[in-house]
């Protein structure tokens, strides 16, 4: 039987296992556009549960452990893969509710609940994905349970079948076969299941050393070097260290070297043996110190560091860390929950100072930081909703990989209604928000907004994050690529030329407006060149607007309406 402690350790082990392997899972992504990669999203989702479980005691029932894990995963879910993972574990928790321990049938029944919930949540379930891996694992567990109810044997069957299902994914999805990879979400789920099996079978939690990534802005490293802590004590500028290989023909006492170094600096250390002399000194004249060492033999190693420059950089880093911490605390205060007094309010997801300000200027109460490659969690969206003082809060995800996380926020908010308008791009979100009519009642206004963005055409110019092959396009890492409504159609060397080609393909006879949004790293000259080119081609028939969005990932976002 599996008890609560065993299940807790199993989920922590699963989280550790995918954390160890998330980069390899990320690399299975076959689409060249930079995004919130599958391994990272799934790892962050399950680690939100692991963090909660590590704080629990050792005597909880399996039902309580599963419930705590599912609740944490739901709030921490990021990206579509993370949401599906959280749904699998939510169904799993429902199947184990009120149980003290779990046998093989309990585990498979619980997993079956999760599989069913995941399939229902996906509008068009596709085989050859994480869904297939979960389902085939569950089916193998059920089959074994007919003759063997041992939970370890059953979970071994689940893992073995999930592994075989993963190997089948390229046969079920031609795009995977062409790229010669398996499904990333399925690989992530198998990795978690394998981590759980390690505890069920052997009692061994797979370890993952996340010490380097554990530092947060709540605990900034204000002093990056020893020198920074003792600024007032820095009398001499240069920390000078060198090693001299002793010349056997030179018999001068090293005490003379010590005395000389003390005359030109402080913190003098001279250590020698039969072969070498090792020297450390703080001085204004590192050349003189080194020259004195040459009187004893040949230099083997030299290092000179400017301690005052080290301190200056450390101080700047400290100030930046303090500023970021202050900004984070200010945002946390800003996101304090507010009573729902207004009829309607708005929350959008966007990244880039210009875009954030644009959404606020258009009437958004709060803008959640996120987008491509930076998928916010469900809890991030819930916090923004709760900080919006409205009875109905409309959420614009503005990215297809954030829609499911936003929809998971709906049942988590009980004192106000949450409505997700499934905008897949920034231009769609802007168009929907601008169509808000304050003269209509809230429900009617939401209906208008939900219909308003259907005709918005979106073009994106970015870089290829990996080598790939799409149709006739052979993409190399760092190539400039253009997408038309999510479809890769342009492969260029120049971001302006790529943007012009994408815009041209989006324009129809009915088009009246072009909006160009420039991103991080785009020069004013490049933006001006693009706007001038579009104006010369289309300015007579269409209104062209330019926005400095400052968004990451995308050099240009182009909207045609």
N, C-alpha and C positions, 0 to 999 in steps of 0.2 A: 504493500500500500504506500502511496505517496502522501506524506503529511505536509503541513503548511511550511515548515522550515525547508523541506526538500524542494517544494515548488518555488519558494522565494529564491533559494540559491540557484535553481534551474533558470529562472528568468534573468537573474543577474548574470549568470554564465552565458546565456544567449545574447545579452546586451554586450558583454565583453567580447564575445566571439565576432559579432558583426562590426564592433568598433575596430577590432584588429584587422578586419578584412574589407573595411568600407571603401578604401581606395581601389582595390581590385574590382569591387562590385561597381563602383562609379565608372570604371574604365570599360564596362560592358555596354555603356550607353552608346548606341549606334548613330544617334543624330548628332551632327557636328556642332550645333548651337550650344554655347555655354548655358548650363541650367543648374537647378537645384538637384544634384545628382542623387540617384536612387539609394546608393549605399549610405550616403551622408544623411539623407532624410529619414531613412529607416533607423539608422543608428541613433539619431537625435530623438526620435520618437520613443524607442524602447528604453533609452537611457533616462528619459523622464520618469519612467516607471522604476527603473533600477535605483534611482536616487531616493525614491519614496520607500522602496522595500528595504534599503539598507538601514533606514531609521526604525524599522519595525522590530518588535521583540521576536523571541524564538518559539513562542507557544501559540501562534495564531493558526486557525483552521485554513484548509486550502481555499475554501470559499471566500474568506476574508482577504487572503493574500491575492487571489485572482481578481477580486473586486477592486482592491487598492491599485493593482497594476493597471487594470483596464481604465480606471478613472484617470490615472496620471497620463496614460498613453493617449487617451482621447483629447485631453487638454494640450498635450505636447505634440500632437500629430502635425507633421510638416510634409507638404507635397502629397500627391495622390498616393504614392506608395506608402507613405507614413500613415495616411488616413485608412487605407485598406488594412494595413497591419493592425492599427488600433481597433478596427471593426472585428477582425478575427479574434483578438484577445477580449473584446467586449462580449462577443458571443461565447467565448471560452469561459469567461467569468460567470455569465448567466447559467451555463450548464453546470457549474460547480457551486452555485449559490447554496448556502446553508450546509455544505458538506464539510465534515471534519477531515476526512481523508479521501483519496481517490484511487480506484482500481482502474484496470484497463478500459472497461466499458465506460466508466465515468470520464476518462480522458478523451476517448474517441467521441462520446456523445457531446462533450463540451466543444471539441474541435469542430464537430459537425455544425453546431450552432454558429460558430464563427465563420465557417465557410459559407453557410446560407446567408448570413448577414452581409458578407463581403460581396457575394454575387448580386444580392438585391440592391446594394448601394451603387453599383456601377450601371450606368444607363444602358450601355451596350457591352455586356460581358464578352471578352475576347479570350478564346483558348490559346494556349501558348504563352501565358503570362503567370503572374503570381497566383491567380485564381486556380489555374490548372494544377499547379504544384500543391496548393493547399487541399484541393478536392481529392486528388489521387492519393495523397498521404492519408487523408481521412478514410477513404474507401478501403485502403489496405489495412488500416487499424480495425475497422469494423469487421472485415473478413477474418482477421486473426482472432478477434474476440469470440468468435463462434466456438473455438476450441481451446483458447488460452486467454485467461483474464489477467495475466501478470502484467502490471503497468509498464515494467521495463521492456518486456518482450513486445508489447503493443507499440510503445513509442519507437522502438527499433524498427518495427515494421513501417510506421509512419515515415520515419527518416529515410529508410531504404526506398520506399515508394516515391517519396518526394524527390529523391535524387534521380530516380529513373524518369520521373515526370519532367524534371529540369532538362535532362538530356533530350527529351522529345520536343521541347519548345521550338527548336529551329525547324522541325518538320511541320509544326502547326502554324508557324508564322514565317512566311517566305523571306521577309525582310531580315529576320535573324539568321536564316540559313545563308543568305547572300553575304552577310557580314561575318559569318562563321563565328557567331557568339550565341550563348544561351541568354534567356531573359534575365535582366538584372534584378527585378523584383522577386522572381522565383528563387534566384540565387541567394538573395538576402534572407528570404524566409527559411530556406534550407539551412543557412548558416546559423540562424537563431535556433532552429529545431535541434541542430547538432550540438550547439552549446548547452541546451537543456538536457539532451541525452547524456552528456558527460556527467551531469549530476545524478540523474535518475539511475544510471547504470553503475558508475564508479564512485559517486560521491565527490567528484572533483569539479570545482568551479574553475572554468577557463579564466586565466588571469589576463588583465590588460592594464598596463602601466600608463595611466593618463595624467601623470603628475605634471608633465609639461603643459598640458592643455587645461589644467585645473584652475590656473590663476584667472581670476575674473577682475572686472573693473572695481568690484567692491573691495578688493585687496590689491591695489596697484603697487608695483615695485618702484617706489619713489626714488630709490638710490640705485642706479645701474652699475656703479663701481664704488670701490672703497674710497676712492679719492673724493667722491661727491659728499660723503658723510662728514668729511673733515676739511671743508673748504678753508676755514680760518687757520688751519694748521699747515696749509701748503705754503712753505717758505720758498722752496725751489720748484722750478717748472717741470724738469724732466726726470722721470723715473728711468734710470739707466741700469741695464743688466747685461753682463757679458761673461763668457767663459773663455779662459786662456789655457791652451795646452802648454804645459811647462817645458821650457827649453832645459835639458839636463845639464847644459854647460853654464847656466845662470844660477848663482847661489845666493842672490840677494834675499834678505829676510822679507816675507810678505807683510811684516809689521810696518815697513816703510810705505807700502802701498796703502795700508789702512790709514796711516797718519796723513798721507797726502790727500786721500779722498775726504777725510774729515775736515780738511782745510778748505775744500771747495764745495762741500755739501753736508747733508745729514742722512740719517737712516742708513748708515754704512754697515754692510755685512760683507766680510771677506772670509771665505771658507776654502781650504786647500787640502790636497792630499799629495801623493807622490807624482800624480799625472796632471792634474788640472787645478786651476784657481777659479772659483765662482764668486762673482762680485755683484753687489746690489748697492746703488747709491742714488740719492735725490740731489740734483745739482742744476746749476744754470749753464754748466759747461760740459755737456756729455762728451764732446770731442776730446777735451783734456783728460777726462776720466778714462776714456778708452785708450788714449795715447799712453797713459801711465801703465795700463795693463800690458801693452805691447813690449814693455821693458822686461817682461818675464817670459815671453814666448809668443806663440801665434794665436790669433783670435779664432775660436771655434764657433762661437755663437754670439750675436749681439741683438739686443732689443732696447729701443728707446721710445718712451711714450710721453706725450705732453699731458701732464696731470690736470693742468688748468683747462685744457680743451676737453679732456674727459669730463671734468666737472661741469663745464658749460653745457655739453651735450646731455649729460645726466640731468642737469637742472631743467633744461628745456623739455626733456622727456617727462620729468616729474610734473612740470606745469601742465603739459598736455594731458597727462594721466588725470591730474586733478580736475582739469577743465572737462574732460570726458565724464568723469565721475559726477561732477556737479550737473552737467547736462542730463545725465541719466537720472539723477535724483529729481531734477526739475521735471522731467518727463513723467516720472513715477507719480509725482505730486499732481501733475496735470491730469493724469489718468485715474485719479481718485473717483470712485463711483459717485454718480449724481442721481438725484431723484428724477424720474421721468415726468417732467412738467410740460414740455412742448409736445405738439402733435407728431412731428416727424423730424428726424435727424439723419445725418449721413456719415458713413465711414468708408474710406477708400484705402487701397493698398498701392503704394508707389515708393520709388526710390529716386533720389536726386533732389537737391534743394529747390531747383526751379519747378519741378513737377509737384513737389509737396506744396509749395506756395500757390501754384496754379489751382490745385484741387481745393485748397483752403479759400482762395479768392472766389471759387465757384460755389462755395457754400458748405464744404465739408467741415464737420465738427472736429473730426480727428483723421489723421492719415497714418496708417500703420506702415512702418518701414519694411519694405520687402518688394519682391518682384522676381524676375528671372535670376536664378542662382542664389536667391536669398528668400526662400519661402518662409513666411511667418508661421508660427504655430497657431493652433486653434485658440489657445489661451491668449495669445497676443491680440487676436481679433475680439475675443470676449471682453478683454480689458478695455479696449477702445469703445466697444458697444456700451459697456456699463458706465463709461465716462461721458456718454452722450445723453444729455437730459431730455430724452424724447420717448414717447409711448411706442412709436414705430421707428426702428433704426434700419436704414437701408445700407447694405454693404456692397461695395463694388470691388470684387477681387482683382480684376484687371490682368489676370493671368490664368490660363487653363489649369495650371498645376496648383492653384490656390483655391479654386472654386470648392472642391470637396472639403478642405479644411474650414472654409467659411461656413459651409452648410452644417458642419458638425457643431458650430457654435449655437445653432438655433435651439436645440433642446437644453443647452447649458444655461440659457438666460431665461429666467422665469417671471421677472417683473416687468418685462416689456417685450414687444414683438420684434423679432429679427427677420428681415426680408433680404435674401441674397439675390441680387440681379446679376446673372452669370456673365459679366463682361470678361472677355478673354484677352483684351489688349488695353493699353492706356488710352488710345483714341476712343475706343468704345465707351470706356468709363467717363471720359470727359463729355462725350456727346450725350450720354444718358443723364448725367448730372445737369448739363445745360438745358435739357428739355423739361426740367422740373417746373411745374406751374403752381405757384403758391395760391392761386385762386381756386384750385381744385381741392376736394377733400383728399386725405392722405391716400386712401385706396385707389382713387382715380388717378392721382398723380403718379403713383407707383406703376400703375398699368401703362401709362403713357411712357414713362422712362424705360420700362421693360421692352417696349416695342421700338423705341427711338433709335437704337444703335444698330439695328439689323443691316442698314445700308452702308455702314461705315467700313471702308476698305483700309486695311492697315499694312504698311510696308515697314520692314525692319532691315537695318544694315548693321552687321556685326562681324565678328571674326570666328573662324573655325577653331573649335577647342580641341579637335582631334582629326586625324586622317579618316576619311569616310568616302563612300561612294553612293550617290543617289541618282538613279536614272542615268542620264548621260553625263552627270557631273562627277568628276573625280576630284575630291576635295582634299587639300593638304592642310595640315595644322597651320593656323595663323593666316590662311587665305581670307580675303574679304568676301563675305557672302551676303546675298540679299534674299529676303523672304517676302512673298506676297500672300497675305492672309494665312501665314503659317507654313506655306509651301516654298521650299527652296528652289529658286529659279535663276539666281544670278551668282556667278563666280567671277570676281574681279580682283584687281590689284590696288584699286584706288577707291576710297570710300565715297567720294563725290560722284564718280562715274557710276558706281553701284547704286547710289541713291537715285540718280537720274533715271537709270534703267528701270528700277523698281517702280518709281512714280509713274513713268510712262505706261507701264503695263496695268496699273490700277485705274487709269483714267478712262471714263466712258463718255458718251454723248451727254449723259445727265449730270456729269460732275460739275460742281460749282465752286468747291472750296478745297484748297490744299493747305495743310498745316505741317510745317517742318519743325521737329523738336530735336535739338542737338544734344549730344550726350557728353559725358566725361571724356576729356582727352581730345575733343574736337577743337581745332583752332578757330578763332574768329574769321580768319581768311578762308578756311574751308567752308564754314557756314555761309559766309557771304557769297562765295563762288556758287554754292548750290542754289541759294535763293535767287541769285542773278540769272543763273541758267534756266531755272524753272520759270522765272518771270518773263524772260525773253521768249520762251517756248509757249507758255500758257497764260501769261498775264493778261492778255486781252479778253479772255473768256472766263477766267477764274480768279477768285480772290485768294491771295497767297499770304499766309501768316507764319511768322517765325517765333519760336519759343526756345529760350535757353533752358533746357530741362535739367541738365547736369546728371542724367541717369547713368548708372554703370552699365556695362555689357553692350548696350546698343549705341553705336556712333550716331545713328539717326533713326528716329521713329517718324514715319510719314503717314499722315491721315488724308484720305481723299473721300469727300462726301459730295 
